[in-house]
Amino acid sequence: MLQATNLWFGYPNSPEILKGVSLAIDRGKRLAIAGENGSGKTTLARLLCGLLKPLAGAVTVDDLNTNDPATIFEVRRRAGIVFQDPDDQLVEVVVEREIGFGLRNLGLEMGEIASRVEAALEVFGIEHLRRRPCYLLSAGEKQTVTIASIFAMRPDYVILDESTSLLDGGSRRRVLLAVDRLLAETGAGLGFISMRMEDIWTCDEVLFLKEGRVGFRGTREAFLAHLDKIGAPLYGLSELLVMLERSVPGLARELSRGRDLSAGSLAEALVEVAKTGERNAGRASDGFEGGGAGKGGGPCR
């Protein structure tokens, strides 16, 4: 379990950013971490992976304390992070070497490194970028490569810090499908920092930071109700989901099952439901009238 207990943190000469935050991410589970700009999301991500040390409280990764210098290497092996800006993470010149960088630091044999690099290139659909210089990649391609690099290391826990923010629709779908596949294969836990409802909806639970404190924790449906209750501005997919939950609780979950969630795809699903209802109503009407005629009973009165 990746766990934060009563976590406090502030940078020098600045007000405290996190104030008593607690959370837990089990292996195999997905926790969305949402919050307004400045609420402490990125700082929390760095604390969870041992890149920062708390002023008070504790972060443990499978009972290894991130404050213990003797275990920090193992902590960072088990908990990987993908930053919001991929340029903060890219260190190699060529894509395939970038994906292998962390593996070489783990001291793996060359055969194992080559195998994992090939798997990452294939899973993320970036074989064509194998020998491309990293500085020539688009922003979305850079983000895809950094995510592939982390997953090649097969950590037990992964923190994605706004990691789909630079991706177009097609790249985002490919990345999320690859994340699904790799989490299924490794059983890793996921902390997904995002304010995009498409991302939040892929998670089991939502934690909402408000001014450095936990303002909400619960299911994604309850999170929608919370946003509605506090009068948060809703638009696009968020607004559509709230409307669905008000009308038919649980409908949004059923409509999104097995499909990439977006305002467009959800609207298409609703159209499908409406068309199916119309067809079923038509068949029911035809059958009733036809049955009556077959029995010689005439129209229903």
Secondary structure, DSSP 4 states (H G I P E B T S, - for coil): -EEEEEEEEE-TTS-EEEEEEEEEE-TT-EEEEEE-TTSSHHHHHHHHTTSS--SEEEEEETTEETT-TTTHHHHHHHEEEE-SSGGGT--SSBHHHHHHHHHHHTT--HHHHHHHHHHHHHHTT-GGGTT-BGGGS-HHHHHHHHHHHHHHT--SEEEEESTTTT--HHHHHHHHHHHHHHHHHH--EEEEE-S-HHHHTTSSEEEEEETTEEEEEE-HHHHHHHHHHTT----THHHHHHHHHHHSTTHHHHHHTTS---HHHHHHHHHHHHHHHHHHHHHHHHHHHHHHHHTT--S--
